[in-house]
Amino acid sequence: MTPAKTDQPRPFWSRFRFLPYSALGILIFYFNSTWDVNFFVRGYLTLLEVQTAIILLYFLMARLSKSQNHKIDL
């Protein structure tokens, strides 16, 4: 069963949950575009950096939301 929706408003910051991911992507592409290296090496490094950063940011945000939920429940 799915939980029933509550009438409580969503927190303001929850509307911007994709903002850290997009800011991180913009920063990675900006820093990699300033390098003067081979096109394929730059693309490969960009893909590796983006994948690693998304995973790290996901776990960081999960940990932060878990700690905030724990504080609210107390």
Buried (B, 14 or more C-beta within 10 A) or exposed (E): EEEEEEEEEEEEEEEEEEEBBEEBBEEBEEEBEEEEEEEEEBEEBBEEBBEEBBEEBEEEEEEEEEEEEEEEEE
